[in-house]
Structures are given as C-alpha cells and as structure tokens.
C-alpha cells in the first residue's frame, strides 16, 4: 500500500495506485494522481473523468476499453468516443488510467 499526500491529508492507495477508499476522491486527488502519471488534466480529460464517475454511479463498475469507448461516444459523440482520442488522452491505457484518475476501482478485465 502506498499513500498520496493532498494538503495535510494522506490518501491510501493500493499497490497499483488506485484509491483504497473511493470516498477519498476529489479533483485535487485526480490532479495529484495525474501528475504522478505525467499528465496535466485538460477539459477533455475532465469530461471523460466525470462520465466515468457517472457510469460507476449507474452500474457500480469501472468499464473496460470497449464499454468506455461506447459510453463516451453515446454521451459526447463519436469524435470523442473513439479509441484514438481516448488513447491520446490517457497514454494508451484509457480504461485503466481514466478509472484511476476518476477515483474508481481498476476495471476487472484489465491487466
């Protein structure tokens, strides 16, 4: 287990860097996790992260790549809901990295 320091608060992470307690998520946590991954979150990143959180609220799971792409396409249109766009935003691992940054569990079928 590792930790992330946000202000004066420690946030517990599992060995893969995902939040142990999903209630610890905040925009500051997302920014700090993104920084660890070498990302600076843009408006496009935030659109996907908010969608992922809505998906999780509705289905209680983190989507793998295909369902993520379909969901983004449904909500934001095909120009954003495609693998090229999501791979560009999330360093080639959109389901895993976006779930991590959105404060969600690791998708079950992602290695």
Buried (B, 14 or more C-beta within 10 A) or exposed (E): EEEBEBEEEEBEBEEEBBBEEEEBBEEEBBBBBBEBEEBEBEEBBBBBBEBBBEBBEEEEBBBBBEBBBEBBBEBBEEEBBBEEBBBEBBEEBBBBBBBBBBBBBBBEEBE
